[in-house]
Structures are given as structure tokens and as C-alpha cells.
């Protein structure tokens, strides 16, 4: 379980509630299942989106994550927070999706299939441009830094929990987040210059 020192009391209470819902859902409580899914749906979708999923596959990966989680609830014992456990499942779902898609033959008759897909997306949604700008900026980060930044700064996971999800030491997560912040601040300060190229992973 999450220790009190890791989170402010209000956030700690939320994490404990989510974990309690997961444990109750494991016991077959349908209301607990609904609360669990609603509480974490947004976090999971943000996480899979910023790991590189396009808008269409992000919805599918979010659904796949919850299907996997609900099928595995009998193994959840509450040793970590339910959110950490669920985001670990989301990470595996993204990795499995990337492996599956890379093994499939390419069916598009255009070289620039990503641009073609982008043109079909609605552009009049509130916050659309901001979301695209943020996604493009985060795309310039190496995968490990982007994941650490999204987990801690956007999803709001404590560093210790992000380390569990990522499967690395907490110090590594802190380092990745610090480097991501430095890169993003430098690029935002240099808005007049050319768009940054992806940097090499540490």
C-alpha cells in the first residue's frame, strides 16, 4: 500500500479509495467495478496516448487494459496501489500492441499514412490544438523520459509508484523526469527557433 509520506492526505485518501474499490471488485461487487473503472479511465487513456498510441488505438488500448485488469483482479492483493497495478497492465497492453502491429503487413497505399489519418480527425474540439502541441513536444523526448514525465507530471503518480510501473529504480525515474523537464523548458524558451529533433536516450 502507499505510505502516508508519499502523498498529501487528500490524494492518499483517493488512492486508498481506488484500491479499496479494486479489492471489492475482486470480490464481485459490481458497484465497486464501476467506481474503479470511472476513477482510473482518464489516467489510463492519457498514459497510453502519451506512450505513443494514436487517438483511435488509445481508446482500444484503454478498453483492453480494463478487460485485462478485470480478468486479473483475483490476483490483485493490494500490495501496491490499484492505480500503479493498472498502469503496469496498460504498459504491457501498449507493448503488446506495438509488437503485434510491427509484425503485420502494411496495408496502406500511401507512404504518409499518419498524415492521412490526421486529416480525418475533427479539429474543432476544445483544447484540440493544445493537446496536439503537447503530444508533439512530448514525442521529441526519448521513450523512457516521456513515460516518466507522463506518469509523474500528467497522471500524477508518486515517483516510487512510477518506478514500479516502469520497472526501474526510483532514482532513475527522478533523473528521467528532471532531464525531460530541462529539455521541454529549453524547447519552450526557444519557440522562435526550429522544431527540436528527437534527442538520444540516456
Buried (B, 14 or more C-beta within 10 A) or exposed (E): EBEEEBBEEEEBEBBBBBBBBBBBBBEEBEEBBEBBBEBBBEBBBBBBBBBBBBBEBBBBBBBBBBEBBBEEBEEBEBEBBBBBBBBBBBBEBBEEBBEEEEEEEEEEEEEEEEEEBEEEEEEEEEEEEEEEEBBEBBEBBBEBBBBBBBBBBBBBBBBBBBBBBBEBEBEBBBBBBEBBEEBBEEBEEEEEEEEBEEEEEE
